[in-house]
């Protein structure tokens, strides 16, 4: 039984599919639904702070807010309430921290279907969350 579900959103079609799956689970379990968008702040650690960095972050912030707004719109059409969270940090760690903070029993997220070589070279947020989560994780494939 799930009481609180967290879905990770990144603005992609796969994360929209993950949101649809989370909505289905929330309906089935009569659970609270939360959505989180994470700006990967690790992207900026090696870049000197200047106006270009601020512009890049601002663009990512706009993208995140647009993705969360779209999720709110979809939820409203489906008559389901969703609480949104805009966070920054390492995506995997931040998703897990948000899940713990809200008391999630289930994390739903998309997988972009990267190959094993891609995972080794650039990592996989969904793999990280599955490996480190203390609660169930539903990974929706594209």
C-alpha positions as CSV (number, residue, x, y, z in Angstrom):
1,X,0.0,0.0,0.0
2,X,1.3,3.4,-1.0
3,X,0.3,6.6,0.9
4,X,2.7,9.1,-0.7
5,X,4.1,8.9,-4.2
6,X,7.0,11.0,-5.6
7,X,7.5,11.3,-9.4
8,X,10.7,12.7,-10.8
9,X,10.1,15.1,-13.7
10,X,12.7,16.4,-16.2
11,X,10.5,17.8,-18.9
12,X,10.9,14.9,-21.3
13,X,8.3,12.7,-22.9
14,X,9.5,9.8,-20.8
15,X,8.9,11.8,-17.6
16,X,5.4,12.6,-18.7
17,X,4.8,8.9,-19.1
18,X,6.2,8.4,-15.6
19,X,3.8,11.0,-14.4
20,X,0.9,9.2,-16.0
21,X,2.0,6.0,-14.3
22,X,2.3,7.9,-10.9
23,X,-1.2,9.3,-11.4
24,X,-2.6,5.7,-12.0
25,X,-0.8,4.6,-8.8
26,X,-2.1,7.6,-6.8
27,X,-5.7,6.8,-8.0
28,X,-5.3,3.1,-7.2
29,X,-3.9,3.6,-3.7
30,X,-5.7,6.9,-2.9
31,X,-2.2,8.3,-2.3
32,X,-0.8,11.8,-2.1
33,X,1.1,12.8,-5.3
34,X,4.3,14.9,-5.4
35,X,6.5,15.8,-8.4
36,X,10.1,17.0,-8.2
37,X,12.2,18.7,-10.8
38,X,16.0,18.8,-10.0
39,X,18.4,21.2,-11.6
40,X,21.7,19.3,-11.6
41,X,23.9,21.8,-9.8
42,X,27.0,19.6,-10.4
43,X,26.9,20.8,-14.0
44,X,28.2,24.2,-12.7
45,X,30.9,23.2,-10.3
46,X,33.8,23.7,-12.7
47,X,32.5,26.8,-14.4
48,X,33.6,30.2,-12.9
49,X,30.7,32.1,-11.5
50,X,29.8,35.0,-13.9
51,X,26.8,36.3,-15.8
52,X,26.9,33.4,-18.2
53,X,26.5,31.0,-15.4
54,X,23.5,33.0,-14.1
55,X,22.0,33.0,-17.5
56,X,22.4,29.2,-17.8
57,X,20.9,28.6,-14.4
58,X,18.0,31.0,-15.2
59,X,17.3,29.0,-18.4
60,X,17.3,25.7,-16.5
61,X,15.1,27.2,-13.8
62,X,12.6,28.4,-16.5
63,X,12.7,24.9,-18.0
64,X,12.0,23.3,-14.6
65,X,9.1,25.6,-13.8
66,X,7.6,25.0,-17.2
67,X,7.8,21.3,-16.7
68,X,6.2,21.5,-13.3
69,X,3.5,23.8,-14.7
70,X,2.7,21.3,-17.4
71,X,2.4,18.5,-14.8
72,X,0.1,20.7,-12.7
73,X,-2.1,21.2,-15.8
74,X,-2.2,17.5,-16.6
75,X,-3.1,16.7,-12.9
76,X,-5.9,19.3,-13.0
77,X,-7.4,17.7,-16.1
78,X,-7.3,14.3,-14.3
79,X,-8.8,15.8,-11.1
80,X,-5.8,14.9,-9.0
81,X,-3.9,17.1,-6.7
82,X,-0.1,17.3,-7.0
83,X,2.4,19.1,-4.9
84,X,5.5,20.2,-6.8
85,X,9.0,20.7,-5.6
86,X,11.8,22.6,-7.5
87,X,15.2,21.5,-6.2
88,X,18.9,21.7,-7.1
89,X,21.7,19.3,-6.4
90,X,22.8,15.9,-7.6
91,X,19.7,14.6,-9.2
92,X,19.8,11.1,-7.6
93,X,20.6,12.3,-4.1
94,X,18.0,15.1,-4.3
95,X,15.2,12.8,-5.5
96,X,16.0,10.4,-2.6
97,X,16.2,13.3,-0.1
98,X,12.9,14.7,-1.3
99,X,11.3,11.3,-1.0
100,X,12.5,11.0,2.5
101,X,11.4,14.5,3.4
102,X,7.8,13.9,2.2
103,X,7.6,10.3,3.5
104,X,7.2,8.8,0.0
105,X,6.5,5.0,-0.1
106,X,7.0,4.9,-3.9
107,X,9.2,6.8,-6.3
108,X,8.2,6.8,-10.0
109,X,10.7,8.0,-12.7
110,X,11.4,7.6,-16.3
111,X,14.4,5.8,-17.8
112,X,15.8,7.1,-21.0
113,X,17.0,3.6,-22.0
114,X,20.7,4.4,-22.0
115,X,23.0,1.5,-22.9
116,X,25.3,0.0,-20.3
117,X,28.2,1.9,-21.8
118,X,26.4,5.2,-21.5
119,X,25.6,4.4,-17.8
120,X,29.3,3.8,-17.1
121,X,30.4,6.9,-18.9
122,X,27.7,9.4,-17.8
123,X,25.8,7.6,-15.1
124,X,22.1,7.0,-14.8
125,X,19.8,8.8,-12.3
126,X,17.2,6.0,-12.4
127,X,19.9,3.4,-11.7
128,X,21.3,5.4,-8.8
129,X,17.8,5.9,-7.3
130,X,17.0,2.2,-7.7
131,X,20.3,1.2,-6.1
132,X,20.1,3.6,-3.1
133,X,16.4,4.0,-2.4
134,X,14.9,2.7,0.8
135,X,11.5,2.5,-0.8
136,X,10.0,0.9,-3.9
137,X,10.9,2.5,-7.3
138,X,8.9,2.2,-10.4
139,X,10.9,2.9,-13.5
140,X,8.9,3.7,-16.7
141,X,10.7,3.0,-19.9
142,X,10.3,4.9,-23.1
